[in-house]
Structure formats: C-alpha cells, structure tokens
Amino acid sequence: MAQSLIRERFRRDRFFQLGALLVAGVVLAAGLAPWLAPFDPVAGDLRNAYLLEPGGRYLFGTDTQGRDVLSRVLYGARLSLMVGIVSQSVAVTLGVVLGLVAGYYGRWVDAVIMRLADITLAFPTLLLLIAVAAAVKPSLAVVFVVIGVVGWAGMARLVRGQVLVLRRSEFVLAAEALGALDRRVLLRHLLPNVRAQVIIAATLGVAGAIMAEAALSFVGLGAQPPTPSWGAMVADGRDLLRVAPWVSFAPGIAIGVAVLGFNLVGDALREAYEPRRQA
C-alpha cells in the first residue's frame, strides 16, 4: 500500500519528481565523487591556481588555497549526506523509543520524558547545537551525535502523540487482553502504525541536519580543515564576495539544492500518507 502511494505520488506530483531528481543528483554526486572530481579536494596549488575564475580546467574556479572548488563541492556532498543520515538515525532511534514509551505508559514516565523534550525544544536549535559542540573538541563524530541528540525531542513528541491516539484502539486492547507482553504491543502493533509519520519526519529532518552541519562548519565547530564541507567553504569565501564570489556561491547553491530536494520529497510523502488529503 505504501509503495503504491509513493508510485502514484511520483507519477502525478511534479514537485515530488523535482525533489526526487534533486536528491538523486546529490546522492550520485556523493557516491561518484572519486570519479567525478577532476582534482584532489585537499591538495592545492597556490603558485598556479590561486583564486582562478570559473572556466577552463577549473569549472567552478579555485579558492584561496588553490584548490578546485568543484572537487570540494562533490566531496562535501558525501559529508553532508553522511551527517544527515547518521544524525537522523540517532534522532529517530531516541525519539521513537522514548515517544513509544511515553505514550504507552503515560503517567510519570510520560511526564518525565515530555519535560525533557520541552527543555530541549525551549532552546533555539542552532544556539543549543553551538553550545554543545563548543563544549567538546570539534570533530565529525561530535557533529553526528550533537545534531541527532538535539533532534530527538521533536520526533519523540510526534510519536507520543500518535501512540496516544492508538493507545485505546481495538487491536491494541485485543493484544493486551490476549496477554501480549508490552514489548510485543509496542513493536508489533504500535510501531508499524507510526512508521509513516516517522519516515516523513526523518526525510524532512535530513534537510535540517544538512543545514545544521553547514551552520556548525561555518562557525568552525563542524568538520575541521582540510575536510571538504559546504558550510566551511561558504565561510572561507565570505570575505571574498566582491572579488571571488564563486568560492561561496558554489557550496551555497549545493546546500540549497540538497535542502530543497529533501523538503520537496518530505512534503510529497506527507501528502501521500495523509488520509484526509487522499479522501
């Protein structure tokens, strides 16, 4: 059923098609970066390739270190996708587990988990990310964990709300009456019924994670040089916008394309899974 909905949505939704094409382009660029990149993304040539304009051998130009911008954009796609997937895996795991437990057991368990979620959501996301990342040594592993841990609260509230609706459903009551263990009720009866909402939220969350990683790298708390990162590349070219705008424009456009693609796909999936819209 879910696959048929997605196929039907893809067939008639132009925005879904556009989003899927953009996401596929980013994925292909990341996967084929070693073969598509014309130069080493880390090695530069200050003597012969300092801030060269786009064209010729360097289609996207070069940066202040004489490095090929196109090669760094392609390798930066790998980092952004990795951050988006890994961080959302962390957020989904924490959010789904805590949301299921809070919605099913209720009472003090629900109160404790939801108050923790409220505290997390009370802080501006970017400031919280910067604060947590600044407290430890910047690294890719820290970026993965920080973005995932900060993003668990929204997922937990989403899952908890769905479980509260399903908690008194006939199939759940029947399973409990037959003596099913709580673990079985949670994993076999409740989890499959919130899966669609989790997939939609995770798809949209990948776009948010890409933006978060770019923001952290922009302020120097994400991937460390010389690792290619879209956010760090934008930061490197912010003082050169008048003389060498391509240094920032290329990674900035790449961020926009990736975020737009995942947002379009997530919005289309949300409409496809929404019963009222289908009705």
Sequence and secondary structure as in RCSB ss.txt:
>XXXX:A:sequence
MAQSLIRERFRRDRFFQLGALLVAGVVLAAGLAPWLAPFDPVAGDLRNAYLLEPGGRYLFGTDTQGRDVLSRVLY
GARLSLMVGIVSQSVAVTLGVVLGLVAGYYGRWVDAVIMRLADITLAFPTLLLLIAVAAAVKPSLAVVFVVIGVV
GWAGMARLVRGQVLVLRRSEFVLAAEALGALDRRVLLRHLLPNVRAQVIIAATLGVAGAIMAEAALSFVGLGAQP
PTPSWGAMVADGRDLLRVAPWVSFAPGIAIGVAVLGFNLVGDALREAYEPRRQA
>XXXX:A:secstr
 HHHHHHHHHHH HHHHHHHHHHHHHHHHHHTHHHH SS SS   TTT TT  SBTTBTT B TTS BHHHHHHH
HHHHHHHHHHHHHHHHHHHHHHHHHHHHHH HHHHHHHHHHHHHHHHS HHHHHHHHHHHS   HHHHHHHHHHH
THHHHHHHHHHHHHHHTT HHHHHHHHTT  HHHIIIIIIHHHHHHHHHHHHHHHHHHHHHHHHHHHHTTSSS T
TS  HHHHHHHTGGGTTT THHHHHHHHHHHHHHHHHHHHHHHHHHHH HHHH 
